[in-house]
């Protein structure tokens, strides 16, 4: 599954709009393109939207379920990374590098913003840029 297809993303965004879900796009470093979905109030990356579309869960309920599950997974994955990565190595990584590690190691599509929020909430030391 190609999670970066611009054509697929356009189709997914049209599908959301056809369901009455307003979509506002912004570019927010380090995640890049993110989409604010109203009335849900949820923010998703392009990869997350494409994943939901591929899983046939790109509707209000699917998005809410994904967001709830994603929040739980980010915490679990950050805690797993803390156990697997030596503290001195973790302290040398930026939040984006921690996110990349987690996404590759656990086959996830977390955003850097999600991982950063959990790192801060759990008081995990990492390199702030």
N, CA, C and O atoms as a GROMACS GRO file, in nm:
protein
  516
    1UNK      N    1   0.083  -0.117   0.000
    1UNK     CA    2   0.000   0.000   0.000
    1UNK      C    3   0.088   0.124   0.000
    1UNK      O    4   0.175   0.138   0.086
    2UNK      N    5   0.067   0.212  -0.094
    2UNK     CA    6   0.142   0.336  -0.102
    2UNK      C    7   0.071   0.442  -0.018
    2UNK      O    8  -0.038   0.487  -0.052
    3UNK      N    9   0.134   0.480   0.092
    3UNK     CA   10   0.073   0.577   0.181
    3UNK      C   11   0.112   0.720   0.146
    3UNK      O   12   0.092   0.811   0.226
    4UNK      N   13   0.165   0.742   0.028
    4UNK     CA   14   0.206   0.877  -0.009
    4UNK      C   15   0.147   0.922  -0.141
    4UNK      O   16   0.188   1.026  -0.194
    5UNK      N   17   0.054   0.850  -0.196
    5UNK     CA   18  -0.004   0.884  -0.326
    5UNK      C   19  -0.088   1.010  -0.317
    5UNK      O   20  -0.187   1.015  -0.243
    6UNK      N   21  -0.049   1.112  -0.393
    6UNK     CA   22  -0.122   1.239  -0.394
    6UNK      C   23  -0.264   1.220  -0.447
    6UNK      O   24  -0.359   1.281  -0.397
    7UNK      N   25  -0.279   1.136  -0.549
    7UNK     CA   26  -0.410   1.109  -0.606
    7UNK      C   27  -0.502   1.042  -0.502
    7UNK      O   28  -0.618   1.079  -0.488
    8UNK      N   29  -0.448   0.943  -0.431
    8UNK     CA   30  -0.526   0.876  -0.327
    8UNK      C   31  -0.563   0.972  -0.215
    8UNK      O   32  -0.673   0.965  -0.160
    9UNK      N   33  -0.471   1.062  -0.182
    9UNK     CA   34  -0.499   1.159  -0.077
    9UNK      C   35  -0.611   1.253  -0.121
    9UNK      O   36  -0.701   1.284  -0.042
   10UNK      N   37  -0.607   1.298  -0.245
   10UNK     CA   38  -0.714   1.384  -0.297
   10UNK      C   39  -0.849   1.313  -0.288
   10UNK      O   40  -0.949   1.374  -0.250
   11UNK      N   41  -0.852   1.185  -0.325
   11UNK     CA   42  -0.977   1.107  -0.318
   11UNK      C   43  -1.024   1.096  -0.173
   11UNK      O   44  -1.143   1.109  -0.145
   12UNK      N   45  -0.931   1.072  -0.083
   12UNK     CA   46  -0.967   1.057   0.058
   12UNK      C   47  -1.023   1.188   0.112
   12UNK      O   48  -1.122   1.187   0.186
   13UNK      N   49  -0.961   1.300   0.078
   13UNK     CA   50  -1.009   1.429   0.126
   13UNK      C   51  -1.146   1.463   0.068
   13UNK      O   52  -1.231   1.518   0.139
   14UNK      N   53  -1.169   1.430  -0.059
   14UNK     CA   54  -1.302   1.451  -0.119
   14UNK      C   55  -1.405   1.364  -0.048
   14UNK      O   56  -1.518   1.408  -0.025
   15UNK      N   57  -1.367   1.242  -0.015
   15UNK     CA   58  -1.458   1.152   0.055
   15UNK      C   59  -1.499   1.212   0.190
   15UNK      O   60  -1.616   1.208   0.227
   16UNK      N   61  -1.403   1.266   0.262
   16UNK     CA   62  -1.434   1.329   0.391
   16UNK      C   63  -1.530   1.446   0.372
   16UNK      O   64  -1.628   1.459   0.445
   17UNK      N   65  -1.501   1.530   0.275
   17UNK     CA   66  -1.587   1.646   0.250
   17UNK      C   67  -1.728   1.602   0.210
   17UNK      O   68  -1.826   1.665   0.251
   18UNK      N   69  -1.739   1.494   0.132
   18UNK     CA   70  -1.870   1.442   0.092
   18UNK      C   71  -1.949   1.389   0.212
   18UNK      O   72  -2.071   1.382   0.207
   19UNK      N   73  -1.878   1.352   0.318
   19UNK     CA   74  -1.944   1.303   0.440
   19UNK      C   75  -1.977   1.417   0.535
   19UNK      O   76  -2.028   1.394   0.645
   20UNK      N   77  -1.949   1.540   0.493
   20UNK     CA   78  -1.978   1.655   0.577
   20UNK      C   79  -1.869   1.687   0.678
   20UNK      O   80  -1.891   1.763   0.773
   21UNK      N   81  -1.752   1.629   0.658
   21UNK     CA   82  -1.639   1.656   0.747
   21UNK      C   83  -1.553   1.763   0.681
   21UNK      O   84  -1.496   1.741   0.575
   22UNK      N   85  -1.546   1.877   0.745
   22UNK     CA   86  -1.466   1.988   0.694
   22UNK      C   87  -1.318   1.957   0.716
   22UNK      O   88  -1.278   1.910   0.822
   23UNK      N   89  -1.238   1.984   0.612
   23UNK     CA   90  -1.095   1.953   0.618
   23UNK      C   91  -1.015   2.081   0.592
   23UNK      O   92  -1.030   2.144   0.487
   24UNK      N   93  -0.931   2.117   0.687
   24UNK     CA   94  -0.843   2.233   0.671
   24UNK      C   95  -0.699   2.183   0.678
   24UNK      O   96  -0.660   2.116   0.774
   25UNK      N   97  -0.622   2.216   0.576
   25UNK     CA   98  -0.483   2.170   0.568
   25UNK      C   99  -0.388   2.279   0.614
   25UNK      O  100  -0.407   2.397   0.585
   26UNK      N  101  -0.286   2.237   0.686
   26UNK     CA  102  -0.177   2.327   0.724
   26UNK      C  103  -0.047   2.250   0.714
   26UNK      O  104  -0.045   2.127   0.713
   27UNK      N  105   0.061   2.324   0.705
   27UNK     CA  106   0.194   2.264   0.708
   27UNK      C  107   0.252   2.294   0.845
   27UNK      O  108   0.279   2.410   0.878
   28UNK      N  109   0.272   2.191   0.924
   28UNK     CA  110   0.322   2.210   1.059
   28UNK      C  111   0.448   2.125   1.077
   28UNK      O  112   0.440   2.002   1.084
   29UNK      N  113   0.564   2.191   1.084
   29UNK     CA  114   0.687   2.115   1.107
   29UNK      C  115   0.680   2.046   1.242
   29UNK      O  116   0.619   2.102   1.333
   30UNK      N  117   0.737   1.933   1.261
   30UNK     CA  118   0.810   1.853   1.165
   30UNK      C  119   0.723   1.753   1.089
   30UNK      O  120   0.773   1.677   1.006
   31UNK      N  121   0.593   1.752   1.116
   31UNK     CA  122   0.506   1.653   1.053
   31UNK      C  123   0.470   1.687   0.908
   31UNK      O  124   0.425   1.600   0.834
   32UNK      N  125   0.489   1.810   0.868
   32UNK     CA  126   0.454   1.847   0.732
   32UNK      C  127   0.306   1.876   0.719
   32UNK      O  128   0.248   1.948   0.800
   33UNK      N  129   0.245   1.817   0.616
   33UNK     CA  130   0.102   1.841   0.592
   33UNK      C  131   0.018   1.768   0.696
   33UNK      O  132   0.028   1.647   0.713
   34UNK      N  133  -0.065   1.845   0.764
   34UNK     CA  134  -0.161   1.788   0.858
   34UNK      C  135  -0.298   1.843   0.824
   34UNK      O  136  -0.312   1.950   0.764
   35UNK      N  137  -0.400   1.769   0.864
   35UNK     CA  138  -0.537   1.803   0.828
   35UNK      C  139  -0.622   1.809   0.954
   35UNK      O  140  -0.629   1.712   1.030
   36UNK      N  141  -0.686   1.923   0.973
   36UNK     CA  142  -0.776   1.944   1.086
   36UNK      C  143  -0.916   1.905   1.039
   36UNK      O  144  -0.966   1.961   0.942
   37UNK      N  145  -0.978   1.812   1.107
   37UNK     CA  146  -1.109   1.761   1.068
   37UNK      C  147  -1.216   1.814   1.163
   37UNK      O  148  -1.209   1.792   1.284
   38UNK      N  149  -1.312   1.883   1.108
   38UNK     CA  150  -1.425   1.934   1.187
   38UNK      C  151  -1.551   1.864   1.139
   38UNK      O  152  -1.566   1.845   1.018
   39UNK      N  153  -1.639   1.825   1.223
   39UNK     CA  154  -1.654   1.866   1.361
   39UNK      C  155  -1.581   1.777   1.462
   39UNK      O  156  -1.599   1.796   1.582
   40UNK      N  157  -1.500   1.682   1.417
   40UNK     CA  158  -1.436   1.589   1.511
   40UNK      C  159  -1.329   1.655   1.597
   40UNK      O  160  -1.306   1.613   1.710
   41UNK      N  161  -1.263   1.761   1.543
   41UNK     CA  162  -1.155   1.826   1.616
   41UNK      C  163  -1.026   1.746   1.614
   41UNK      O  164  -0.932   1.778   1.687
   42UNK      N  165  -1.020   1.646   1.532
   42UNK     CA  166  -0.904   1.557   1.524
   42UNK      C  167  -0.809   1.608   1.417
   42UNK      O  168  -0.852   1.660   1.314
   43UNK      N  169  -0.680   1.593   1.442
   43UNK     CA  170  -0.576   1.631   1.346
   43UNK      C  171  -0.508   1.503   1.301
   43UNK      O  172  -0.463   1.422   1.383
   44UNK      N  173  -0.499   1.485   1.169
   44UNK     CA  174  -0.435   1.366   1.113
   44UNK      C  175  -0.330   1.406   1.010
   44UNK      O  176  -0.343   1.509   0.943
   45UNK      N  177  -0.228   1.326   0.998
   45UNK     CA  178  -0.130   1.345   0.891
   45UNK      C  179  -0.185   1.281   0.764
   45UNK      O  180  -0.282   1.205   0.768
   46UNK      N  181  -0.123   1.313   0.653
   46UNK     CA  182  -0.164   1.254   0.525
   46UNK      C  183  -0.152   1.101   0.531
   46UNK      O  184  -0.240   1.030   0.484
   47UNK      N  185  -0.045   1.051   0.588
   47UNK     CA  186  -0.026   0.905   0.598
   47UNK      C  187  -0.136   0.840   0.681
   47UNK      O  188  -0.182   0.730   0.648
   48UNK      N  189  -0.180   0.906   0.787
   48UNK     CA  190  -0.286   0.851   0.870
   48UNK      C  191  -0.418   0.848   0.794
   48UNK      O  192  -0.493   0.751   0.804
   49UNK      N  193  -0.446   0.953   0.719
   49UNK     CA  194  -0.569   0.956   0.639
   49UNK      C  195  -0.567   0.844   0.535
   49UNK      O  196  -0.667   0.775   0.515
   50UNK      N  197  -0.453   0.827   0.469
   50UNK     CA  198  -0.443   0.722   0.367
   50UNK      C  199  -0.456   0.583   0.429
   50UNK      O  200  -0.513   0.493   0.368
   51UNK      N  201  -0.404   0.566   0.548
   51UNK     CA  202  -0.416   0.438   0.619
   51UNK      C  203  -0.563   0.410   0.650
   51UNK      O  204  -0.610   0.298   0.628
   52UNK      N  205  -0.634   0.508   0.699
   52UNK     CA  206  -0.777   0.492   0.728
   52UNK      C  207  -0.854   0.458   0.600
   52UNK      O  208  -0.943   0.374   0.602
   53UNK      N  209  -0.820   0.524   0.492
   53UNK     CA  210  -0.887   0.498   0.364
   53UNK      C  211  -0.860   0.355   0.319
   53UNK      O  212  -0.952   0.284   0.277
   54UNK      N  213  -0.734   0.312   0.328
   54UNK     CA  214  -0.698   0.177   0.287
   54UNK      C  215  -0.769   0.072   0.372
   54UNK      O  216  -0.804  -0.035   0.323
   55UNK      N  217  -0.790   0.104   0.499
   55UNK     CA  218  -0.858   0.012   0.590
   55UNK      C  219  -1.010   0.025   0.585
   55UNK      O  220  -1.080  -0.041   0.662
   56UNK      N  221  -1.060   0.110   0.496
   56UNK     CA  222  -1.203   0.137   0.480
   56UNK      C  223  -1.266   0.187   0.609
   56UNK      O  224  -1.378   0.149   0.645
   57UNK      N  225  -1.193   0.274   0.679
   57UNK     CA  226  -1.240   0.331   0.805
   57UNK      C  227  -1.239   0.483   0.801
   57UNK      O  228  -1.232   0.549   0.905
   58UNK      N  229  -1.247   0.539   0.680
   58UNK     CA  230  -1.240   0.684   0.667
   58UNK      C  231  -1.380   0.744   0.677
   58UNK      O  232  -1.438   0.793   0.580
   59UNK      N  233  -1.432   0.740   0.799
   59UNK     CA  234  -1.559   0.804   0.832
   59UNK      C  235  -1.549   0.853   0.976
   59UNK      O  236  -1.450   0.825   1.044
   60UNK      N  237  -1.650   0.924   1.023
   60UNK     CA  238  -1.643   0.983   1.157
   60UNK      C  239  -1.609   0.881   1.265
   60UNK      O  240  -1.522   0.905   1.348
   61UNK      N  241  -1.679   0.768   1.264
   61UNK     CA  242  -1.655   0.668   1.367
   61UNK      C  243  -1.516   0.605   1.354
   61UNK      O  244  -1.447   0.584   1.453
   62UNK      N  245  -1.476   0.575   1.231
   62UNK     CA  246  -1.344   0.518   1.209
   62UNK      C  247  -1.233   0.612   1.253
   62UNK      O  248  -1.133   0.569   1.310
   63UNK      N  249  -1.252   0.741   1.226
   63UNK     CA  250  -1.153   0.841   1.266
   63UNK      C  251  -1.146   0.851   1.419
   63UNK      O  252  -1.037   0.856   1.476
   64UNK      N  253  -1.261   0.853   1.485
   64UNK     CA  254  -1.262   0.859   1.631
   64UNK      C  255  -1.198   0.735   1.692
   64UNK      O  256  -1.123   0.745   1.789
   65UNK      N  257  -1.229   0.618   1.637
   65UNK     CA  258  -1.168   0.494   1.686
   65UNK      C  259  -1.016   0.497   1.667
   65UNK      O  260  -0.941   0.457   1.755
   66UNK      N  261  -0.974   0.543   1.549
   66UNK     CA  262  -0.830   0.552   1.520
   66UNK      C  263  -0.762   0.644   1.620
   66UNK      O  264  -0.657   0.610   1.674
   67UNK      N  265  -0.820   0.762   1.643
   67UNK     CA  266  -0.760   0.859   1.734
   67UNK      C  267  -0.747   0.802   1.876
   67UNK      O  268  -0.642   0.818   1.939
   68UNK      N  269  -0.850   0.736   1.924
   68UNK     CA  270  -0.845   0.676   2.058
   68UNK      C  271  -0.737   0.569   2.066
   68UNK      O  272  -0.657   0.567   2.159
   69UNK      N  273  -0.735   0.482   1.967
   69UNK     CA  274  -0.635   0.374   1.963
   69UNK      C  275  -0.494   0.431   1.948
   69UNK      O  276  -0.400   0.383   2.011
   70UNK      N  277  -0.481   0.532   1.864
   70UNK     CA  278  -0.351   0.594   1.839
   70UNK      C  279  -0.293   0.654   1.966
   70UNK      O  280  -0.173   0.640   1.993
   71UNK      N  281  -0.376   0.721   2.045
   71UNK     CA  282  -0.328   0.780   2.171
   71UNK      C  283  -0.272   0.673   2.264
   71UNK      O  284  -0.167   0.693   2.325
   72UNK      N  285  -0.341   0.561   2.273
   72UNK     CA  286  -0.294   0.451   2.358
   72UNK      C  287  -0.164   0.391   2.303
   72UNK      O  288  -0.071   0.362   2.379
   73UNK      N  289  -0.158   0.373   2.172
   73UNK     CA  290  -0.040   0.313   2.110
   73UNK      C  291   0.084   0.401   2.125
   73UNK      O  292   0.194   0.350   2.147
   74UNK      N  293   0.068   0.532   2.112
   74UNK     CA  294   0.183   0.620   2.123
   74UNK      C  295   0.246   0.605   2.261
   74UNK      O  296   0.368   0.596   2.272
   75UNK      N  297   0.165   0.603   2.365
   75UNK     CA  298   0.217   0.587   2.501
   75UNK      C  299   0.288   0.452   2.514
   75UNK      O  300   0.400   0.446   2.565
   76UNK      N  301   0.224   0.346   2.469
   76UNK     CA  302   0.286   0.213   2.476
   76UNK      C  303   0.418   0.209   2.399
   76UNK      O  304   0.516   0.152   2.446
   77UNK      N  305   0.419   0.270   2.280
   77UNK     CA  306   0.538   0.266   2.196
   77UNK      C  307   0.653   0.348   2.254
   77UNK      O  308   0.768   0.308   2.245
   78UNK      N  309   0.622   0.463   2.312
   78UNK     CA  310   0.727   0.544   2.375
   78UNK      C  311   0.785   0.468   2.494
   78UNK      O  312   0.906   0.466   2.514
   79UNK      N  313   0.698   0.405   2.572
   79UNK     CA  314   0.748   0.328   2.686
   79UNK      C  315   0.832   0.208   2.639
   79UNK      O  316   0.933   0.175   2.701
   80UNK      N  317   0.791   0.145   2.532
   80UNK     CA  318   0.871   0.034   2.476
   80UNK      C  319   1.006   0.084   2.427
   80UNK      O  320   1.108   0.018   2.447
   81UNK      N  321   1.007   0.199   2.362
   81UNK     CA  322   1.134   0.256   2.314
   81UNK      C  323   1.226   0.287   2.432
   81UNK      O  324   1.347   0.266   2.423
   82UNK      N  325   1.169   0.335   2.541
   82UNK     CA  326   1.251   0.363   2.660
   82UNK      C  327   1.318   0.238   2.713
   82UNK      O  328   1.431   0.242   2.761
   83UNK      N  329   1.247   0.126   2.704
   83UNK     CA  330   1.304   0.000   2.752
   83UNK      C  331   1.410  -0.054   2.656
   83UNK      O  332   1.505  -0.119   2.701
   84UNK      N  333   1.396  -0.030   2.527
   84UNK     CA  334   1.485  -0.087   2.426
   84UNK      C  335   1.607  -0.002   2.395
   84UNK      O  336   1.713  -0.056   2.361
   85UNK      N  337   1.592   0.129   2.405
   85UNK     CA  338   1.700   0.220   2.366
   85UNK      C  339   1.773   0.268   2.491
   85UNK      O  340   1.709   0.316   2.584
   86UNK      N  341   1.906   0.256   2.494
   86UNK     CA  342   1.980   0.304   2.610
   86UNK      C  343   1.952   0.454   2.634
   86UNK      O  344   1.941   0.531   2.539
   87UNK      N  345   1.942   0.494   2.761
   87UNK     CA  346   1.906   0.633   2.794
   87UNK      C  347   1.998   0.737   2.728
   87UNK      O  348   1.950   0.841   2.684
   88UNK      N  349   2.127   0.709   2.722
   88UNK     CA  350   2.219   0.808   2.662
   88UNK      C  351   2.193   0.823   2.512
   88UNK      O  352   2.211   0.931   2.456
   89UNK      N  353   2.152   0.715   2.447
   89UNK     CA  354   2.119   0.723   2.305
   89UNK      C  355   1.988   0.800   2.285
   89UNK      O  356   1.977   0.884   2.196
   90UNK      N  357   1.890   0.770   2.369
   90UNK     CA  358   1.761   0.837   2.360
   90UNK      C  359   1.776   0.988   2.382
   90UNK      O  360   1.711   1.068   2.316
   91UNK      N  361   1.863   1.026   2.475
   91UNK     CA  362   1.887   1.169   2.502
   91UNK      C  363   1.950   1.239   2.382
   91UNK      O  364   1.937   1.361   2.369
   92UNK      N  365   2.017   1.165   2.296
   92UNK     CA  366   2.082   1.226   2.179
   92UNK      C  367   1.990   1.237   2.059
   92UNK      O  368   2.025   1.299   1.959
   93UNK      N  369   1.871   1.177   2.067
   93UNK     CA  370   1.775   1.180   1.957
   93UNK      C  371   1.677   1.295   1.972
   93UNK      O  372   1.640   1.332   2.084
   94UNK      N  373   1.637   1.352   1.860
   94UNK     CA  374   1.529   1.450   1.860
   94UNK      C  375   1.396   1.374   1.867
   94UNK      O  376   1.393   1.252   1.852
   95UNK      N  377   1.289   1.446   1.890
   95UNK     CA  378   1.157   1.383   1.892
   95UNK      C  379   1.127   1.320   1.756
   95UNK      O  380   1.066   1.213   1.749
   96UNK      N  381   1.170   1.384   1.648
   96UNK     CA  382   1.149   1.328   1.514
   96UNK      C  383   1.225   1.196   1.498
   96UNK      O  384   1.174   1.103   1.436
   97UNK      N  385   1.345   1.187   1.554
   97UNK     CA  386   1.422   1.063   1.546
   97UNK      C  387   1.358   0.953   1.631
   97UNK      O  388   1.358   0.836   1.592
   98UNK      N  389   1.305   0.991   1.747
   98UNK     CA  390   1.234   0.893   1.830
   98UNK      C  391   1.111   0.843   1.754
   98UNK      O  392   1.082   0.724   1.752
   99UNK      N  393   1.039   0.935   1.693
   99UNK     CA  394   0.920   0.900   1.616
   99UNK      C  395   0.956   0.806   1.499
   99UNK      O  396   0.888   0.706   1.477
  100UNK      N  397   1.062   0.839   1.427
  100UNK     CA  398   1.106   0.753   1.316
  100UNK      C  399   1.140   0.613   1.366
  100UNK      O  400   1.103   0.513   1.304
  101UNK      N  401   1.212   0.606   1.478
  101UNK     CA  402   1.248   0.476   1.536
  101UNK      C  403   1.122   0.396   1.568
  101UNK      O  404   1.110   0.279   1.531
  102UNK      N  405   1.029   0.458   1.638
  102UNK     CA  406   0.906   0.390   1.679
  102UNK      C  407   0.826   0.345   1.556
  102UNK      O  408   0.781   0.231   1.550
  103UNK      N  409   0.810   0.435   1.460
  103UNK     CA  410   0.733   0.400   1.341
  103UNK      C  411   0.795   0.284   1.264
  103UNK      O  412   0.724   0.197   1.213
  104UNK      N  413   0.926   0.281   1.256
  104UNK     CA  414   0.993   0.170   1.187
  104UNK      C  415   0.994   0.043   1.271
  104UNK      O  416   0.963  -0.065   1.222
  105UNK      N  417   1.028   0.057   1.397
  105UNK     CA  418   1.040  -0.059   1.486
  105UNK      C  419   0.907  -0.130   1.508
  105UNK      O  420   0.902  -0.253   1.513
  106UNK      N  421   0.799  -0.052   1.522
  106UNK     CA  422   0.669  -0.108   1.555
  106UNK      C  423   0.568  -0.098   1.440
  106UNK      O  424   0.450  -0.126   1.459
  107UNK      N  425   0.616  -0.058   1.322
  107UNK     CA  426   0.531  -0.045   1.204
  107UNK      C  427   0.409   0.043   1.232
  107UNK      O  428   0.294   0.001   1.217
  108UNK      N  429   0.437   0.166   1.275
  108UNK     CA  430   0.332   0.262   1.310
  108UNK      C  431   0.334   0.379   1.213
  108UNK      O  432   0.419   0.387   1.124
  109UNK      N  433   0.237   0.469   1.230
  109UNK     CA  434   0.230   0.592   1.153
  109UNK      C  435   0.203   0.710   1.246
  109UNK      O  436   0.126   0.800   1.213
  110UNK      N  437   0.267   0.709   1.363
  110UNK     CA  438   0.251   0.819   1.458
  110UNK      C  439   0.308   0.947   1.399
  110UNK      O  440   0.401   0.944   1.318
  111UNK      N  441   0.253   1.059   1.442
  111UNK     CA  442   0.309   1.188   1.402
  111UNK      C  443   0.414   1.230   1.505
  111UNK      O  444   0.412   1.185   1.620
  112UNK      N  445   0.504   1.316   1.463
  112UNK     CA  446   0.607   1.366   1.554
  112UNK      C  447   0.541   1.444   1.668
  112UNK      O  448   0.586   1.436   1.783
  113UNK      N  449   0.436   1.517   1.637
  113UNK     CA  450   0.366   1.593   1.740
  113UNK      C  451   0.309   1.501   1.848
  113UNK      O  452   0.316   1.531   1.967
  114UNK      N  453   0.251   1.388   1.805
  114UNK     CA  454   0.197   1.292   1.903
  114UNK      C  455   0.308   1.237   1.992
  114UNK      O  456   0.293   1.231   2.114
  115UNK      N  457   0.418   1.198   1.931
  115UNK     CA  458   0.530   1.140   2.007
  115UNK      C  459   0.589   1.244   2.101
  115UNK      O  460   0.621   1.214   2.216
  116UNK      N  461   0.605   1.367   2.052
  116UNK     CA  462   0.661   1.474   2.136
  116UNK      C  463   0.575   1.497   2.260
  116UNK      O  464   0.626   1.512   2.370
  117UNK      N  465   0.444   1.500   2.240
  117UNK     CA  466   0.354   1.522   2.354
  117UNK      C  467   0.371   1.413   2.459
  117UNK      O  468   0.371   1.441   2.579
  118UNK      N  469   0.384   1.288   2.414
  118UNK     CA  470   0.400   1.177   2.509
  118UNK      C  471   0.538   1.181   2.574
  118UNK      O  472   0.550   1.158   2.694
  119UNK      N  473   0.642   1.211   2.497
  119UNK     CA  474   0.775   1.223   2.555
  119UNK      C  475   0.775   1.326   2.668
  119UNK      O  476   0.831   1.302   2.775
  120UNK      N  477   0.713   1.439   2.642
  120UNK     CA  478   0.707   1.545   2.744
  120UNK      C  479   0.623   1.504   2.864
  120UNK      O  480   0.661   1.528   2.978
  121UNK      N  481   0.508   1.442   2.839
  121UNK     CA  482   0.420   1.400   2.947
  121UNK      C  483   0.486   1.296   3.037
  121UNK      O  484   0.464   1.295   3.158
  122UNK      N  485   0.567   1.208   2.976
  122UNK     CA  486   0.634   1.103   3.054
  122UNK      C  487   0.772   1.147   3.104
  122UNK      O  488   0.845   1.067   3.164
  123UNK      N  489   0.807   1.273   3.080
  123UNK     CA  490   0.937   1.328   3.122
  123UNK      C  491   1.055   1.247   3.069
  123UNK      O  492   1.152   1.223   3.140
  124UNK      N  493   1.045   1.207   2.943
  124UNK     CA  494   1.154   1.136   2.878
  124UNK      C  495   1.253   1.240   2.826
  124UNK      O  496   1.214   1.337   2.760
  125UNK      N  497   1.380   1.219   2.856
  125UNK     CA  498   1.481   1.312   2.807
  125UNK      C  499   1.511   1.282   2.661
  125UNK      O  500   1.536   1.167   2.624
  126UNK      N  501   1.508   1.386   2.578
  126UNK     CA  502   1.542   1.375   2.438
  126UNK      C  503   1.602   1.509   2.395
  126UNK      O  504   1.592   1.608   2.466
  127UNK      N  505   1.664   1.509   2.278
  127UNK     CA  506   1.731   1.630   2.228
  127UNK      C  507   1.626   1.727   2.172
  127UNK      O  508   1.557   1.697   2.075
  128UNK      N  509   1.618   1.842   2.234
  128UNK     CA  510   1.525   1.944   2.187
  128UNK      C  511   1.602   2.039   2.096
  128UNK      O  512   1.710   2.087   2.130
  129UNK      N  513   1.545   2.064   1.979
  129UNK     CA  514   1.615   2.150   1.882
  129UNK      C  515   1.554   2.287   1.874
  129UNK      O  516   1.600   2.372   1.798
   0.00000   0.00000   0.00000
